[in-house]
Every structure is written in C-alpha cells, then in structure tokens.
Amino acid sequence: MTNRERVIASLAHRQPDKTPYCIGFTQKAHAKMADYYGDPDFADKLGNCFTMLKTVRPDAWQEIQPDLWRDQFGVQWDRSVDKDIGNVVNRMVTPENLDAFTPPNPHDPERFTTYPKNEAEKGDRFYIAEIGFSLFERAWVLTGMESLLESMMCDPGFVHAFLDKILAYNLEIIDGACQYPIDAMYFGDDWGSQRGLIMGRERWLEFIEPRIRQMYKAVKDRGRYVVIHSCGCVDELFPDLIADGLDVFNPFQPEVIDVFEAKRKYGEQLCFFGGISTQRILPYATPDETREHVKRLIDGVGKDGGLFAAPAHAIPPDAKAENIAAMIEVLQGQ
C-alpha cells in the first residue's frame, strides 16, 4: 500500500498493511537528530503519512526584533526561551475595542500558494490544511487567558461576540482551503490541562461546541475529513466531538488518556493521531522500553485501523536521541 492508501484505510477503520505514522519535531529536537544521524535532511526521509499545509501567508510571522515575533493578527510572541511558539506579551482585544477588531483578510490568495492545484499534483500524499490557534486559543492569545476565562463567567456577551468574529474568519479560511484538492482540515485548539478541561465542560458546551460544530460541518459539507488537536485530558468530550463530525483526534496523550480504553470505547467511530509518550517515554525510558511502548501502541490501538502513530506532540528538546531513533526504527520497520 502507498502512504495515502494506508491513511484512507485507517480512516475507514480497515487494517492497513502497516500503521501510518507522522513524526514532528521542535527545532532543538530536530537539530539533535540531525547531529545524531549526521544528516540535516533526515526528516525528509522519515516516511510521514501526512503533508501539512499552513493557511497563512508565507510572511505571516515576522521577527520585529531579536526573539520577538509578530503574527498575522498583530500578537507579539517572545521566543527567547521557546523558539517554536513563545509567550504572548501584548493584548490586542478588549471588550472596549472588540467592535473595531478586524481579523486579517481570509481571502488573501498568498495563503494557498503551496497547495496542490489538482488531483494529479497530489500523488502519494494526504494533504491536511491547518488552522492553528483556531478558536479558544485564538481568543485567549488575543485577549489573554485569564481575561478570557474571567469573561466567560462575568461578561459572556463579550465572549460570544468575540468568538463569532473568529468563527466567521475561520469559515472563510475553510472555504478558501477547500477550493483546492486537500483531504482534511486540522484545527489546533488546546482545551485541556493534565487534569481536565481548562474552562470546564459547562463553559465548553456554551462557548466552544456550537462553533466547532459549524466549522466541522463546513468541512464535512465539502467532502473533507476533520482533525482536531487538543492537548490535555479531554476524553470526556469524545462523544460530543463524534456527534459533531470529528474524524481524527490528536495528540492522544497516554499520560492523561488511557489510549487502549479510548480505542475500546470509541475506536469504531473515531481515529487517533498520536499516542507515543513525550512526557515519560522519549525523555526518560531506555531504547528497548521505547520500542516496546511503540509496538504496544501499534498492536493495540492500531488493530483494525484508526491509528496514525505519532509522538503526542512535536518531540521536545529533552527527548533522548537514542529513544527517538528507536521509535523511528519501529515505525519504519513495520
């Protein structure tokens, strides 16, 4: 089978010839493995099953001074410590200026310059268009996490109006991306901590669920698959997400979700993308323990399809090179 055929079989909950996988790295972990393999281009040879596409202009992120980056919304990120994402240092939106807030132009054709133009260009690739920081995350980086959570309790009208603006923008991005022969849309929107939902289930149902339902429907109406990335302990939402049309859940953290129990309960309705421990196994285990961990995931959760094996997040800097190599060895050697 080709990688694309493996992905489609897994999405249909059929057993592929081998479990498809997708491995991502933080900058420091990538540099570590380039040194380990003596090959700066090692990542291009991994055999990842997904080809991820951005939905922003190529120049959407600009370094306005050393280690200070500005995104397309005007949010500034201090990357002096975290080189991959960073920490927000300004506040763009308040209840007082919400009416004047305008998202960037969703119709800018520069957003889609790397997209395949037709089916012939796709080849053996499964293309996923990504909207990072899609709803809850987009709101809190614009107004501040503490301010958003306080407003959910004290000023819900502001939150509803704010999220509706973000939703309208996202729906336009979905429509633009689906003008091209992509296969799926990926929404980044962390809702969880290690212990549960950040905003609680009641607030999630009030503020988040009605809007993601609209986004997922827009994707499904265009014949594409829906992928959500939410870190943390959020498996209590799986029935809601399935009802809303979700196809693939990521990152499937084994530290906070029992991946084998999730497969047993939801494996006929939901696919899982992730499952390899980045908090315990890759940083602290031995290579043999890493191999066993990955094999158990493939044999258990990957049975009858429905799994895209991957680290539960972009591989962090503290992961051991020999454990990363052991993981890659198992995934490639199926």
C-alpha positions, 0 to 999 in steps of 0.5 A: 500500500502507498502512504495515502492508501494506508491513511484512507484505510485507517480512516475507514477503520480497515487494517492497513498493511502497516500503521501510518505514522507522522513524526514532528519535531521542535527545532532543538529536537530536530537539530539533535537528530540531525547531529545524531544521524549526521544528516540535516535532511533526515526528516525528509526521509522519515516516511510521514503519512501526512503533508501539512499545509499552513493557511497563512501567508508565507510572511505571516510571522515576522521577527520585529526584533531579536526573539520577538515575533509578530503574527498575522493578527498583530500578537507579539510572541517572545521566543527567547526561551521557546523558539517554536511558539513563545509567550504572548506579551501584548493584548490586542482585544478588549471588550472596549475595542472588540467592535473595531477588531478586524481579523486579517483578510481570509481571502488573501490568495498568498495563503494557498500558494503551496497547495496542490492545484489538482488531483494529479499534483497530489500523488502519494500524499494526504494533504491536511490544511491547518488552522492553528490557534483556531478558536479558544486559543485564538481568543485567549492569545488575543485577549489573554487567558485569564481575561478570557476565562474571567469573561466567560463567567462575568461578561459572556456577551463579550465572549460570544461576540468575540468568538463569532468574529473568529468563527466567521474568519475561520469559515472563510479560511475553510472555504478558501482551503477547500477550493483546492484538492486537500483531504482534511482540515486540522484545527489546533485548539488546546482545551485541556490541562493534565487534569481536565478541561481548562474552562470546564465542560459547562463553559465548553458546551456554551462557548466552544461546541456550537462553533466547532460544530459549524466549522466541522460541518463546513468541512464535512459539507465539502467532502473533507475529513476533520482533525482536531488537536487538543492537548490535555485530558479531554476524553470526556468530550469524545462523544460530543466531538463524534456527534459533531463530525470529528474524524481524527483526534490528536495528540492522544496523550497516554499520560492523561488518556488511557489510549487502549480504553479510548480505542475500546470505547470509541475506536469504531467511530473515531481515529487517533493521531498520536499516542507515543509518550513525550512526557515519560517515554522519549525523555526518560525510558531506555531504547528497548522500553521505547520500542516496546511502548511503540509496538504496544501502541501499534498492536493495540490501538492500531488493530483494525485501523484508526491509528496514525502513530505519532509522538503526542506532540512535536518531540521536545528538546529533552527527548533522548536521541537514542529513544527517538531513533528507536521509535523511528526504527519501529515505525519504519520497520513495520 
